């Protein structure tokens, strides 16, 4: 771990480049304008189903009533679907607090992606980047108001490392869960990533941005030390739930 602010900035730059190369993300689609598929009401919010990006995925832009300019959270729900996100307590709490939500779908595990030199995680990271572009360019959302809540693999963590427009991050998952009906295959695997960094370092390198970690992490003290170095210890929060026996 770096011991000075200068060493921290240098390592962040190095790691950003290394992770981008390992992900080998597909070229992003043009996101100048999203297509609105439909609009509907959900409680006290308007929902716009938008289609945009390289893969043509659709997302729910959920806007709470009576809020002219609000922070917005890009949300990857554990169901890997926008429909699951819409019905979640997390979205209810965000809307009640005046935060808009862009709920996005995640691409499923696809072994062919590895044969093409990339990974499903790379496609998901790319889609979050497209979503941030959409918010910044088409909806004029200020960068400091964009957060990312990740319940899918390491997608939020890796995206935030690559894009500093994401001002705060909630890490609520980690790569490595087993793919159903796929033998020993695992979600969230990025070939070569463990050879260049550790999960502890990836988390620490988000300093000095707001970071809430909801996963069990062995390197808590090291992450705290880097945040102290960045003068941002008050922006680091651990909210891990007790492990099940």
PyMOL commands that set and color helices and strands:
alter all, ss='L'
color gray80, all
select helices_A, chain A and resi 5-23+82-86+89-96+111-115+120-138+143-145+155-162+193-196+199-204+220-229+233-235
alter helices_A, ss='H'
color red, helices_A
select strands_A, chain A and resi 35-42+45-52+57-64+72-76+100-104+146-150+168-171+210-213+236-238
alter strands_A, ss='S'
color yellow, strands_A
deselect
rebuild
show_as cartoon
